[in-house]
Amino acid sequence: MGNNDSNASSIGDSLLKIPPKIRVTVRGMNDVKWWVLGYAKGSVVRDPPELVAMVKEELRRMIQRYREVGHGSGFTSADGL
């Protein structure tokens, strides 16, 4: 194995050490909601409760749109949406 393999390994190790937090400046909760929804399956809102509610409501609306066009949703009421 060459030096490139060693370098790739150390870069991968470095990426694993990056904290999973970021800091951004936004104008309001609506901006955050759209940012979170842009990452879809890779994001989870835990706080604040107001943002959790906003994201869940948007997801409800999206599911409803899929139901209206005949695609179902794959969700049940047990999913909390």
Phi, psi and omega in degrees: 000139183271182179297329180299321178295319179295317179296318179299320180296316181291326176295316178299318178298320179295319180297326179293340182270355180290127179297142183279037179232147175225163178234128179224156175254128181230165179275341181176179183299327180298321176299318180295318180304311182292327177295314179298314181296333177294336178263357174035248189295345181268006184231150176219127176266126180249329180207156351285160182306325179299318180289321176303313181297319180297316181292316179299321179295318178296320177296321176302315181297319179297316179299318180299319179298320178295320178297319183296330179266007173087020180260001184065193179223333185080359180254153173241170178297338178292341179285350178078016179247000000 
